[in-house]
Amino acid sequence: MGGEKLLDQIFNLKFTAKQLARSAVKCEKEEKAEKLKVKKAIEKGNMEGAKIYAQNAIRKKNEQLNYMKLASRLDATVSRLETQAKMAMVQKNMAGIVKSLEKAMASNNLETIANTMTQFEKQFENLDLQTQVVDDVMGAQAALSTPEEEVSALVAAVAEEHGLELAQG
C-alpha cells in the first residue's frame, strides 16, 4: 500500500541521516588528528608538511559541515513526510466517519447518530492536533532558512556567554 511505502521511505531517510551524522563525527575526529599533525610538523620545523596537514584539516572540516547540512536537510524532509503520512491517515479516517454519518442519518437512529458525531468530533480534535504538528514542522523549516545575520548573532552571543573567542573567517 502507498502508506507502507511512505513509511519505508521515512525509515530509510532517518537511517541515512544518522549515517551522515556519524560521518560528520568521524570527519571531526579526523580534522583534530590533522591539526595535531600540523602542530607536530611545526615543532619539527617542517612548514611544507604543516601546510599539507592544514589543508587536510580544512578539507575534513568542510566535509563535516557538508555531512551535517545534508543530515539536517534529510531530517527536515523526514518531518514533512511524517506529517504527510499523518494527514493522509486522518483524511482516511474522516472519510470513513462521513460514510458512517451518512448511514446513521439515513437510518434515523439517534443513538447511532450520536455515536458517529462523537467519532466525528474526535477526528476533528485529531485534525486540529495534526494541523498543529504541520505548523510546528513549517516553523522548523523556517528555522532552516533563518537569515545569516541572526545565526551569526546567536553564535556570537553563545561564545560571549561562555567566554569563548570566535575564530575569524
QUIVEN-V460271 format. One record per residue. PHI is phi in whole degrees, -180 to 180 (999 if undefined). PSI is psi in whole degrees, 0 to 359 (999 if undefined). Layout:
BEGIN
phi: [PHI | PHI]
psi: [PSI | PSI]
END
This chain:
BEGIN
phi: [999 | -61 | -64 | -66 | -62 | -63 | -65 | -63 | -64 | -60 | -59 | -63 | -67 | -62 | -62 | -64 | -61 | -66 | -63 | -65 | -64 | -64 | -63 | -63 | -64 | -61 | -64 | -63 | -64 | -65 | -63 | -62 | -63 | -65 | -64 | -65 | -65 | -61 | -59 | -64 | -66 | -65 | -60 | -86 | 80 | -94 | -69 | -63 | -63 | -61 | -65 | -63 | -64 | -65 | -62 | -62 | -62 | -65 | -62 | -66 | -64 | -65 | -60 | -59 | -63 | -65 | -62 | -65 | -63 | -66 | -61 | -64 | -65 | -65 | -60 | -64 | -65 | -60 | -61 | -63 | -66 | -62 | -63 | -61 | -64 | -67 | -66 | -64 | -66 | -63 | -61 | -63 | -63 | -63 | -61 | -64 | -70 | -61 | -63 | -62 | -65 | -61 | -64 | -64 | -65 | -67 | -83 | 59 | -90 | -63 | -65 | -64 | -62 | -63 | -63 | -66 | -65 | -62 | -61 | -61 | -64 | -62 | -65 | -66 | -62 | -62 | -64 | -61 | -63 | -63 | -62 | -63 | -62 | -60 | -61 | -63 | -64 | -65 | -64 | -65 | -63 | -63 | -64 | -68 | -106 | -65 | -56 | -58 | -62 | -66 | -63 | -62 | -64 | -66 | -60 | -63 | -65 | -64 | -62 | -65 | -59 | -100 | 65 | -104 | -89 | -88 | -74 | -82 | 133]
psi: [158 | 321 | 320 | 320 | 318 | 317 | 323 | 317 | 319 | 314 | 313 | 320 | 320 | 317 | 315 | 319 | 320 | 321 | 318 | 321 | 320 | 319 | 323 | 317 | 318 | 316 | 323 | 317 | 318 | 324 | 315 | 320 | 318 | 322 | 322 | 322 | 324 | 313 | 313 | 321 | 321 | 317 | 327 | 356 | 15 | 81 | 324 | 315 | 321 | 319 | 319 | 314 | 324 | 319 | 318 | 317 | 317 | 318 | 317 | 323 | 316 | 320 | 314 | 313 | 320 | 319 | 317 | 318 | 315 | 319 | 320 | 318 | 321 | 319 | 319 | 319 | 318 | 317 | 317 | 316 | 321 | 319 | 317 | 317 | 318 | 319 | 322 | 321 | 317 | 318 | 318 | 316 | 319 | 320 | 318 | 320 | 322 | 318 | 317 | 320 | 319 | 316 | 317 | 319 | 322 | 327 | 345 | 27 | 110 | 322 | 315 | 318 | 316 | 315 | 318 | 320 | 323 | 315 | 318 | 315 | 320 | 319 | 323 | 323 | 317 | 321 | 319 | 318 | 316 | 322 | 320 | 320 | 316 | 316 | 319 | 317 | 317 | 325 | 321 | 322 | 320 | 325 | 328 | 335 | 29 | 138 | 145 | 324 | 319 | 319 | 313 | 319 | 319 | 316 | 316 | 319 | 317 | 318 | 316 | 319 | 324 | 8 | 37 | 148 | 135 | 133 | 137 | 141 | 999]
END
